[in-house]
């Protein structure tokens, strides 16, 4: 399982750097916990579209592991929902407000 923890304002370059690291490490098939409980973001709709397109481009590289996104504010919850819709990955994805619930769900997902 791969865990990413956000702190402060999360920008498009931050997310692109994270995705690059995941791809280079060969970790796309791993289950992922994206902990956004200590972060926020002011990503624009255009930036979200770019991020979604980037994720869709990874589909041809092979399977993608389950993704649990944990957020606490309404704003970040909305961004997470939009990301899930735009990325349209062929994998389980759920949004949580509780880190333990996200971990339990991920542990139940196939590797």
matplotlib code that plots the C-alpha trace (Angstrom):
import matplotlib.pyplot as plt

x = [0.0, 1.2, 0.3, 0.6, 0.0, -0.9, 0.0, -0.9, -1.9, -1.6, -0.9, -1.0, 2.8, 2.7, 0.2, 2.2, 5.3, 3.5, 2.1, 5.6, 7.1, 4.4, 4.9, 8.7, 8.5, 6.1, 3.5, 0.4, -1.0, -0.6, -3.5, -3.2, -4.3, -4.3, -4.6, -5.8, -6.9, -4.1, -4.2, -6.3, -6.2, -7.2, -7.0, -9.0, -11.4, -8.9, -6.2, -8.5, -9.2, -5.5, -5.0, -7.9, -6.4, -3.1, -4.6, -6.6, -3.3, -1.9, -4.7, -2.7, 0.3, -1.5, -3.7, -4.3, -4.7, -7.7, -7.6, -9.0, -9.1, -9.5, -10.7, -12.4, -13.8, -16.7, -14.3, -11.8, -14.6, -15.9, -12.4, -12.1, -15.4, -14.5, -11.1, -12.8, -15.2, -12.5, -9.9, -12.4, -9.9, -10.8, -10.3, -12.1, -12.1, -13.9, -13.8, -13.7, -13.8, -12.2, -8.7, -9.3, -12.4, -10.3, -7.6, -10.1, -11.6, -8.2, -7.2, -10.3, -9.4, -7.5, -3.8]
y = [0.0, 3.5, 6.4, 10.1, 12.8, 16.4, 19.4, 23.0, 24.2, 21.4, 22.6, 21.0, 20.7, 19.0, 16.4, 16.0, 15.3, 12.7, 11.0, 11.0, 9.4, 6.7, 5.9, 5.8, 3.5, 1.1, 1.6, 2.2, -1.3, -0.7, 0.3, 4.0, 6.1, 9.8, 11.6, 15.1, 15.8, 18.3, 19.9, 22.1, 23.1, 25.9, 23.9, 25.5, 23.5, 23.7, 22.2, 19.4, 18.6, 18.4, 16.1, 13.9, 13.7, 12.7, 9.9, 8.6, 8.5, 6.1, 3.5, 2.1, 1.4, -1.4, -1.9, 0.7, -0.1, 0.9, 4.5, 5.9, 9.7, 11.1, 14.7, 16.8, 20.0, 20.4, 22.1, 19.2, 16.7, 18.4, 18.3, 14.6, 13.8, 15.8, 14.1, 10.7, 11.6, 13.1, 10.4, 7.7, 5.0, 1.3, 0.7, 1.0, 4.5, 5.9, 9.2, 9.1, 11.6, 9.1, 7.7, 4.5, 3.7, 4.4, 2.0, -0.7, -0.4, -0.5, -3.5, -5.3, -4.5, -7.0, -6.2]
z = [0.0, -0.8, 1.5, 0.5, 3.1, 2.1, 4.1, 3.4, -0.1, -2.6, -6.1, -9.6, -9.7, -6.3, -7.6, -10.8, -8.9, -6.8, -9.8, -11.5, -8.4, -8.3, -12.0, -11.8, -8.7, -10.6, -7.8, -10.0, -9.2, -5.4, -3.2, -2.4, 0.6, -0.2, 3.1, 2.5, 6.1, 6.7, 3.2, 1.1, -2.6, -4.8, -8.0, -10.8, -13.0, -15.8, -13.5, -12.4, -16.1, -16.8, -13.7, -14.8, -18.4, -17.0, -14.9, -17.9, -19.9, -17.3, -18.0, -21.0, -18.7, -16.8, -13.8, -11.2, -7.5, -5.4, -4.2, -0.9, -0.6, 2.9, 3.2, 5.9, 4.4, 1.9, -0.5, -0.6, -0.7, -3.8, -5.4, -4.6, -6.2, -9.3, -9.4, -9.3, -12.1, -14.3, -13.8, -14.7, -13.8, -14.0, -10.2, -7.0, -5.6, -2.5, -0.6, 3.2, 6.1, 8.5, 8.0, 9.8, 7.7, 4.6, 5.8, 6.5, 3.1, 1.4, 3.3, 2.0, -1.6, -3.7, -4.2]

ax = plt.figure().add_subplot(projection="3d")
ax.plot(x, y, z, "-o")
ax.set_aspect("equal")
plt.show()
